[in-house]
């Protein structure tokens, strides 16, 4: 009986260590992803060219500040518009 309890406690300790390791990995990956997203957003917003994204149906989902300035329209007027109907 004591051997079974000791084995169970050892198993719990092992699982706890694995969970901690996986949690650290997940946190690191989330931090890395956040940093990449911030870098992408900075590149997108500070580009000297018009940069925009659209969905499969051609609706603009985002446009950068240069696009707003050159086309003299705020981003909210582009979003959800069909790209060829500006």
N, CA, C and O atoms as a printed pandas DataFrame, in Angstrom:
     atom_number atom_name residue_name chain_id  residue_number  x_coord  y_coord  z_coord
0              1         N          UNK        A               1    0.831   -1.192    0.000
1              2        CA          UNK        A               1    0.000    0.000    0.000
2              3         C          UNK        A               1    0.875    1.254    0.000
3              4         O          UNK        A               1    0.620    2.198   -0.748
4              5         N          UNK        A               2    1.907    1.254    0.847
5              6        CA          UNK        A               2    2.801    2.399    0.925
6              7         C          UNK        A               2    3.528    2.603   -0.404
7              8         O          UNK        A               2    3.792    3.738   -0.803
8              9         N          UNK        A               3    3.846    1.514   -1.081
9             10        CA          UNK        A               3    4.512    1.605   -2.376
10            11         C          UNK        A               3    3.597    2.250   -3.415
11            12         O          UNK        A               3    4.055    3.043   -4.238
12            13         N          UNK        A               4    2.320    1.918   -3.383
13            14        CA          UNK        A               4    1.358    2.497   -4.321
14            15         C          UNK        A               4    1.205    3.993   -4.066
15            16         O          UNK        A               4    1.120    4.775   -5.013
16            17         N          UNK        A               5    1.168    4.395   -2.807
17            18        CA          UNK        A               5    1.043    5.813   -2.461
18            19         C          UNK        A               5    2.296    6.569   -2.897
19            20         O          UNK        A               5    2.204    7.668   -3.443
20            21         N          UNK        A               6    3.460    5.982   -2.657
21            22        CA          UNK        A               6    4.710    6.622   -3.057
22            23         C          UNK        A               6    4.775    6.758   -4.575
23            24         O          UNK        A               6    5.210    7.789   -5.088
24            25         N          UNK        A               7    4.350    5.733   -5.287
25            26        CA          UNK        A               7    4.341    5.790   -6.753
26            27         C          UNK        A               7    3.371    6.862   -7.235
27            28         O          UNK        A               7    3.682    7.603   -8.168
28            29         N          UNK        A               8    2.211    6.949   -6.615
29            30        CA          UNK        A               8    1.222    7.969   -6.991
30            31         C          UNK        A               8    1.769    9.368   -6.731
31            32         O          UNK        A               8    1.600   10.255   -7.567
32            33         N          UNK        A               9    2.415    9.580   -5.600
33            34        CA          UNK        A               9    2.994   10.892   -5.289
34            35         C          UNK        A               9    4.119   11.234   -6.264
35            36         O          UNK        A               9    4.257   12.386   -6.676
36            37         N          UNK        A              10    4.909   10.250   -6.629
37            38        CA          UNK        A              10    5.970   10.472   -7.617
38            39         C          UNK        A              10    5.382   10.847   -8.974
39            40         O          UNK        A              10    5.885   11.740   -9.656
40            41         N          UNK        A              11    4.311   10.153   -9.353
41            42        CA          UNK        A              11    3.632   10.448  -10.615
42            43         C          UNK        A              11    3.056   11.863  -10.616
43            44         O          UNK        A              11    3.158   12.577  -11.613
44            45         N          UNK        A              12    2.456   12.261   -9.506
45            46        CA          UNK        A              12    1.907   13.612   -9.386
46            47         C          UNK        A              12    3.018   14.648   -9.487
47            48         O          UNK        A              12    2.850   15.670  -10.153
48            49         N          UNK        A              13    4.141   14.399   -8.840
49            50        CA          UNK        A              13    5.268   15.334   -8.901
50            51         C          UNK        A              13    5.788   15.452  -10.329
51            52         O          UNK        A              13    6.094   16.552  -10.787
52            53         N          UNK        A              14    5.890   14.336  -11.030
53            54        CA          UNK        A              14    6.341   14.339  -12.414
54            55         C          UNK        A              14    5.369   15.123  -13.302
55            56         O          UNK        A              14    5.787   15.941  -14.122
56            57         N          UNK        A              15    4.090   14.868  -13.134
57            58        CA          UNK        A              15    3.091   15.586  -13.922
58            59         C          UNK        A              15    3.121   17.086  -13.635
59            60         O          UNK        A              15    3.002   17.903  -14.548
60            61         N          UNK        A              16    3.279   17.434  -12.379
61            62        CA          UNK        A              16    3.340   18.853  -12.002
62            63         C          UNK        A              16    4.540   19.534  -12.676
63            64         O          UNK        A              16    4.427   20.659  -13.163
64            65         N          UNK        A              17    5.668   18.858  -12.701
65            66        CA          UNK        A              17    6.859   19.409  -13.343
66            67         C          UNK        A              17    6.628   19.579  -14.848
67            68         O          UNK        A              17    7.017   20.593  -15.429
68            69         N          UNK        A              18    5.993   18.583  -15.475
69            70        CA          UNK        A              18    5.707   18.677  -16.904
70            71         C          UNK        A              18    4.736   19.836  -17.201
71            72         O          UNK        A              18    4.897   20.544  -18.196
72            73         N          UNK        A              19    3.755   20.017  -16.354
73            74        CA          UNK        A              19    2.808   21.122  -16.537
74            75         C          UNK        A              19    3.533   22.454  -16.405
75            76         O          UNK        A              19    3.279   23.365  -17.194
76            77         N          UNK        A              20    4.416   22.591  -15.445
77            78        CA          UNK        A              20    5.177   23.833  -15.282
78            79         C          UNK        A              20    6.044   24.111  -16.511
79            80         O          UNK        A              20    6.123   25.247  -16.978
80            81         N          UNK        A              21    6.693   23.066  -17.028
81            82        CA          UNK        A              21    7.533   23.222  -18.215
82            83         C          UNK        A              21    6.694   23.655  -19.409
83            84         O          UNK        A              21    7.076   24.570  -20.138
84            85         N          UNK        A              22    5.563   23.010  -19.610
85            86        CA          UNK        A              22    4.691   23.366  -20.729
86            87         C          UNK        A              22    4.129   24.777  -20.563
87            88         O          UNK        A              22    3.992   25.508  -21.545
88            89         N          UNK        A              23    3.809   25.158  -19.352
89            90        CA          UNK        A              23    3.298   26.505  -19.096
90            91         C          UNK        A              23    4.344   27.548  -19.450
91            92         O          UNK        A              23    4.018   28.572  -20.050
92            93         N          UNK        A              24    5.596   27.300  -19.087
93            94        CA          UNK        A              24    6.681   28.220  -19.443
94            95         C          UNK        A              24    6.824   28.338  -20.955
95            96         O          UNK        A              24    6.987   29.437  -21.485
96            97         N          UNK        A              25    6.764   27.207  -21.645
97            98        CA          UNK        A              25    6.870   27.216  -23.104
98            99         C          UNK        A              25    5.723   28.006  -23.741
99           100         O          UNK        A              25    5.944   28.798  -24.657
100          101         N          UNK        A              26    4.521   27.790  -23.262
101          102        CA          UNK        A              26    3.358   28.496  -23.804
102          103         C          UNK        A              26    3.484   29.989  -23.556
103          104         O          UNK        A              26    3.215   30.790  -24.451
104          105         N          UNK        A              27    3.885   30.371  -22.361
105          106        CA          UNK        A              27    4.056   31.795  -22.060
106          107         C          UNK        A              27    5.117   32.428  -22.967
107          108         O          UNK        A              27    4.925   33.536  -23.467
108          109         N          UNK        A              28    6.226   31.731  -23.176
109          110        CA          UNK        A              28    7.286   32.252  -24.032
110          111         C          UNK        A              28    6.799   32.416  -25.465
111          112         O          UNK        A              28    7.088   33.420  -26.116
112          113         N          UNK        A              29    6.060   31.428  -25.950
113          114        CA          UNK        A              29    5.539   31.516  -27.315
114          115         C          UNK        A              29    4.537   32.664  -27.446
115          116         O          UNK        A              29    4.517   33.346  -28.470
116          117         N          UNK        A              30    3.718   32.883  -26.436
117          118        CA          UNK        A              30    2.780   34.007  -26.470
118          119         C          UNK        A              30    3.519   35.343  -26.470
119          120         O          UNK        A              30    3.137   36.268  -27.187
120          121         N          UNK        A              31    4.569   35.439  -25.672
121          122        CA          UNK        A              31    5.373   36.665  -25.655
122          123         C          UNK        A              31    6.034   36.902  -27.012
123          124         O          UNK        A              31    6.064   38.030  -27.506
124          125         N          UNK        A              32    6.560   35.839  -27.608
125          126        CA          UNK        A              32    7.193   35.957  -28.932
126          127         C          UNK        A              32    6.165   36.385  -29.978
127          128         O          UNK        A              32    6.443   37.239  -30.820
128          129         N          UNK        A              33    4.988   35.789  -29.918
129          130        CA          UNK        A              33    3.928   36.129  -30.869
130          131         C          UNK        A              33    3.480   37.577  -30.701
131          132         O          UNK        A              33    3.223   38.267  -31.687
132          133         N          UNK        A              34    3.388   38.033  -29.472
133          134        CA          UNK        A              34    3.012   39.418  -29.206
134          135         C          UNK        A              34    4.055   40.374  -29.763
135          136         O          UNK        A              34    3.709   41.398  -30.353
136          137         N          UNK        A              35    5.328   40.046  -29.579
137          138        CA          UNK        A              35    6.396   40.892  -30.104
138          139         C          UNK        A              35    6.357   40.947  -31.633
139          140         O          UNK        A              35    6.554   42.011  -32.220
140          141         N          UNK        A              36    6.104   39.811  -32.275
141          142        CA          UNK        A              36    6.011   39.789  -33.731
142          143         C          UNK        A              36    4.808   40.598  -34.214
143          144         O          UNK        A              36    4.893   41.313  -35.212
144          145         N          UNK        A              37    3.702   40.480  -33.509
145          146        CA          UNK        A              37    2.509   41.236  -33.886
146          147         C          UNK        A              37    2.750   42.737  -33.763
147          148         O          UNK        A              37    2.327   43.504  -34.627
148          149         N          UNK        A              38    3.418   43.156  -32.708
149          150        CA          UNK        A              38    3.732   44.572  -32.534
150          151         C          UNK        A              38    4.668   45.057  -33.645
151          152         O          UNK        A              38    4.505   46.163  -34.160
152          153         N          UNK        A              39    5.635   44.235  -34.008
153          154        CA          UNK        A              39    6.561   44.603  -35.079
154          155         C          UNK        A              39    5.817   44.727  -36.406
155          156         O          UNK        A              39    6.026   45.681  -37.155
156          157         N          UNK        A              40    4.953   43.765  -36.691
157          158        CA          UNK        A              40    4.172   43.804  -37.927
158          159         C          UNK        A              40    3.281   45.042  -37.953
159          160         O          UNK        A              40    3.202   45.730  -38.971
160          161         N          UNK        A              41    2.620   45.324  -36.852
161          162        CA          UNK        A              41    1.728   46.484  -36.788
162          163         C          UNK        A              41    2.515   47.779  -37.026
163          164         O          UNK        A              41    2.045   48.678  -37.722
164          165         N          UNK        A              42    3.696   47.862  -36.450
165          166        CA          UNK        A              42    4.536   49.050  -36.643
166          167         C          UNK        A              42    4.945   49.196  -38.107
167          168         O          UNK        A              42    4.895   50.293  -38.662
168          169         N          UNK        A              43    5.347   48.089  -38.729
169          170        CA          UNK        A              43    5.703   48.128  -40.147
170          171         C          UNK        A              43    4.497   48.516  -41.003
171          172         O          UNK        A              43    4.616   49.313  -41.934
172          173         N          UNK        A              44    3.355   47.956  -40.683
173          174        CA          UNK        A              44    2.121   48.227  -41.418
174          175         C          UNK        A              44    1.745   49.701  -41.319
175          176         O          UNK        A              44    1.466   50.340  -42.333
176          177         N          UNK        A              45    1.735   50.233  -40.123
177          178        CA          UNK        A              45    1.292   51.609  -39.914
178          179         C          UNK        A              45    2.296   52.645  -40.405
179          180         O          UNK        A              45    1.896   53.736  -40.812
180          181         N          UNK        A              46    3.576   52.333  -40.378
181          182        CA          UNK        A              46    4.594   53.312  -40.741
182          183         C          UNK        A              46    5.134   53.145  -42.157
183          184         O          UNK        A              46    6.114   53.795  -42.521
184          185         N          UNK        A              47    4.517   52.295  -42.953
185          186        CA          UNK        A              47    4.971   52.101  -44.332
186          187         C          UNK        A              47    4.723   53.369  -45.146
187          188         O          UNK        A              47    3.752   54.088  -44.908
188          189         N          UNK        A              48    5.598   53.635  -46.100
189          190        CA          UNK        A              48    5.442   54.801  -46.963
190          191         C          UNK        A              48    4.494   54.528  -48.127
191          192         O          UNK        A              48    4.134   55.447  -48.862
192          193         N          UNK        A              49    4.095   53.289  -48.296
193          194        CA          UNK        A              49    3.179   52.893  -49.366
194          195         C          UNK        A              49    1.826   52.539  -48.766
195          196         O          UNK        A              49    1.700   52.319  -47.561
196          197         N          UNK        A              50    0.821   52.489  -49.627
197          198        CA          UNK        A              50   -0.494   52.022  -49.170
198          199         C          UNK        A              50   -0.389   50.528  -48.907
199          200         O          UNK        A              50    0.061   49.763  -49.761
200          201         N          UNK        A              51   -0.802   50.130  -47.734
201          202        CA          UNK        A              51   -0.842   48.718  -47.376
202          203         C          UNK        A              51   -2.242   48.445  -46.846
203          204         O          UNK        A              51   -2.729   49.146  -45.959
204          205         N          UNK        A              52   -2.881   47.423  -47.396
205          206        CA          UNK        A              52   -4.204   47.071  -46.908
206          207         C          UNK        A              52   -4.376   45.561  -46.941
207          208         O          UNK        A              52   -3.624   44.851  -47.610
208          209         N          UNK        A              53   -5.356   45.088  -46.224
209          210        CA          UNK        A              53   -5.706   43.676  -46.243
210          211         C          UNK        A              53   -7.164   43.577  -46.660
211          212         O          UNK        A              53   -7.956   44.495  -46.445
212          213         N          UNK        A              54   -7.499   42.437  -47.262
213          214        CA          UNK        A              54   -8.896   42.212  -47.629
214          215         C          UNK        A              54   -9.234   40.745  -47.442
215          216         O          UNK        A              54   -8.351   39.889  -47.382
216          217         N          UNK        A              55  -10.514   40.474  -47.352
217          218        CA          UNK        A              55  -10.944   39.094  -47.187
218          219         C          UNK        A              55  -11.148   38.449  -48.555
219          220         O          UNK        A              55  -10.887   39.070  -49.586
220          221         N          UNK        A              56  -11.608   37.223  -48.560
221          222        CA          UNK        A              56  -11.772   36.470  -49.806
222          223         C          UNK        A              56  -12.825   37.070  -50.729
223          224         O          UNK        A              56  -12.820   36.813  -51.933
224          225         N          UNK        A              57  -13.711   37.857  -50.176
225          226        CA          UNK        A              57  -14.764   38.466  -50.980
226          227         C          UNK        A              57  -14.384   39.864  -51.458
227          228         O          UNK        A              57  -15.196   40.541  -52.089
228          229         N          UNK        A              58  -13.175   40.299  -51.169
229          230        CA          UNK        A              58  -12.699   41.591  -51.634
230          231         C          UNK        A              58  -12.991   42.745  -50.702
231          232         O          UNK        A              58  -12.703   43.893  -51.039
232          233         N          UNK        A              59  -13.555   42.471  -49.539
233          234        CA          UNK        A              59  -13.828   43.550  -48.582
234          235         C          UNK        A              59  -12.542   43.922  -47.858
235          236         O          UNK        A              59  -11.836   43.054  -47.345
236          237         N          UNK        A              60  -12.242   45.205  -47.820
237          238        CA          UNK        A              60  -11.038   45.677  -47.141
238          239         C          UNK        A              60  -11.255   45.528  -45.641
239          240         O          UNK        A              60  -12.264   45.972  -45.093
240          241         N          UNK        A              61  -10.291   44.898  -44.996
241          242        CA          UNK        A              61  -10.397   44.684  -43.553
242          243         C          UNK        A              61   -9.508   45.632  -42.767
243          244         O          UNK        A              61   -9.746   45.867  -41.582
244          245         N          UNK        A              62   -8.473   46.185  -43.421
245          246        CA          UNK        A              62   -7.630   47.186  -42.765
246          247         C          UNK        A              62   -6.842   47.944  -43.820
247          248         O          UNK        A              62   -6.574   47.432  -44.907
248          249         N          UNK        A              63   -6.475   49.174  -43.478
249          250        CA          UNK        A              63   -5.664   50.014  -44.365
250          251         C          UNK        A              63   -4.781   50.874  -43.477
251          252         O          UNK        A              63   -5.198   51.285  -42.394
252          253         N          UNK        A              64   -3.573   51.145  -43.926
253          254        CA          UNK        A              64   -2.647   51.899  -43.083
254          255         C          UNK        A              64   -2.875   53.407  -43.206
255          256         O          UNK        A              64   -3.703   53.865  -43.992
256          257         N          UNK        A              65   -2.124   54.160  -42.414
257          258        CA          UNK        A              65   -2.280   55.616  -42.373
258          259         C          UNK        A              65   -1.926   56.265  -43.700
259          260         O          UNK        A              65   -2.564   57.240  -44.097
260          261         N          UNK        A              66   -0.924   55.745  -44.391
261          262        CA          UNK        A              66   -0.556   56.308  -45.691
262          263         C          UNK        A              66   -1.717   56.168  -46.672
263          264         O          UNK        A              66   -1.991   57.079  -47.453
264          265         N          UNK        A              67   -2.391   55.031  -46.628
265          266        CA          UNK        A              67   -3.558   54.838  -47.489
266          267         C          UNK        A              67   -4.648   55.838  -47.187
267          268         O          UNK        A              67   -5.260   56.389  -48.102
268          269         N          UNK        A              68   -4.899   56.080  -45.906
269          270        CA          UNK        A              68   -5.904   57.081  -45.514
270          271         C          UNK        A              68   -5.517   58.455  -46.053
271          272         O          UNK        A              68   -6.360   59.180  -46.582
272          273         N          UNK        A              69   -4.249   58.807  -45.917
273          274        CA          UNK        A              69   -3.794   60.139  -46.324
274          275         C          UNK        A              69   -3.831   60.306  -47.842
275          276         O          UNK        A              69   -4.323   61.318  -48.340
276          277         N          UNK        A              70   -3.317   59.324  -48.577
277          278        CA          UNK        A              70   -3.271   59.457  -50.026
278          279         C          UNK        A              70   -4.656   59.425  -50.666
279          280         O          UNK        A              70   -4.917   60.125  -51.644
280          281         N          UNK        A              71   -5.530   58.609  -50.105
281          282        CA          UNK        A              71   -6.880   58.507  -50.662
282          283         C          UNK        A              71   -7.855   59.488  -50.020
283          284         O          UNK        A              71   -9.009   59.591  -50.435
284          285         N          UNK        A              72   -7.386   60.202  -49.012
285          286        CA          UNK        A              72   -8.148   61.237  -48.312
286          287         C          UNK        A              72   -9.491   60.719  -47.804
287          288         O          UNK        A              72  -10.526   61.374  -47.929
288          289         N          UNK        A              73   -9.437   59.529  -47.231
289          290        CA          UNK        A              73  -10.631   58.931  -46.622
290          291         C          UNK        A              73  -10.201   58.190  -45.362
291          292         O          UNK        A              73   -9.141   57.566  -45.352
292          293         N          UNK        A              74  -10.997   58.246  -44.303
293          294        CA          UNK        A              74  -10.647   57.508  -43.082
294          295         C          UNK        A              74  -10.808   55.999  -43.278
295          296         O          UNK        A              74  -11.574   55.541  -44.126
296          297         N          UNK        A              75  -10.077   55.256  -42.485
297          298        CA          UNK        A              75  -10.069   53.793  -42.606
298          299         C          UNK        A              75  -11.463   53.202  -42.468
299          300         O          UNK        A              75  -11.780   52.218  -43.136
300          301         N          UNK        A              76  -12.286   53.768  -41.633
301          302        CA          UNK        A              76  -13.618   53.187  -41.406
302          303         C          UNK        A              76  -14.466   53.198  -42.675
303          304         O          UNK        A              76  -15.383   52.386  -42.798
304          305         N          UNK        A              77  -14.185   54.101  -43.627
305          306        CA          UNK        A              77  -14.950   54.109  -44.878
306          307         C          UNK        A              77  -14.481   53.019  -45.823
307          308         O          UNK        A              77  -15.217   52.631  -46.731
308          309         N          UNK        A              78  -13.262   52.516  -45.624
309          310        CA          UNK        A              78  -12.757   51.445  -46.466
310          311         C          UNK        A              78  -13.158   50.083  -45.950
311          312         O          UNK        A              78  -13.506   49.193  -46.727
312          313         N          UNK        A              79  -13.112   49.920  -44.655
313          314        CA          UNK        A              79  -13.387   48.610  -44.084
314          315         C          UNK        A              79  -14.796   48.175  -44.447
315          316         O          UNK        A              79  -15.751   48.942  -44.323
316          317         N          UNK        A              80  -14.907   46.952  -44.891
317          318        CA          UNK        A              80  -16.141   46.316  -45.333
318          319         C          UNK        A              80  -16.565   46.734  -46.741
319          320         O          UNK        A              80  -17.543   46.205  -47.270
320          321         N          UNK        A              81  -15.843   47.676  -47.355
321          322        CA          UNK        A              81  -16.174   48.064  -48.725
322          323         C          UNK        A              81  -15.556   47.036  -49.679
323          324         O          UNK        A              81  -14.500   46.474  -49.387
324          325         N          UNK        A              82  -16.195   46.800  -50.784
325          326        CA          UNK        A              82  -15.623   45.943  -51.811
326          327         C          UNK        A              82  -14.492   46.717  -52.467
327          328         O          UNK        A              82  -14.682   47.863  -52.872
328          329         N          UNK        A              83  -13.310   46.104  -52.577
329          330        CA          UNK        A              83  -12.106   46.831  -52.996
330          331         C          UNK        A              83  -12.258   47.483  -54.364
331          332         O          UNK        A              83  -11.659   48.532  -54.600
332          333         N          UNK        A              84  -13.033   46.903  -55.271
333          334        CA          UNK        A              84  -13.153   47.514  -56.590
334          335         C          UNK        A              84  -14.290   48.526  -56.678
335          336         O          UNK        A              84  -14.559   49.056  -57.756
336          337         N          UNK        A              85  -14.968   48.806  -55.551
337          338        CA          UNK        A              85  -16.064   49.774  -55.537
338          339         C          UNK        A              85  -15.712   51.037  -54.766
339          340         O          UNK        A              85  -16.612   51.735  -54.300
340          341         N          UNK        A              86  -14.452   51.347  -54.621
341          342        CA          UNK        A              86  -14.084   52.544  -53.870
342          343         C          UNK        A              86  -14.641   53.727  -54.599
343          344         O          UNK        A              86  -14.462   54.863  -54.159
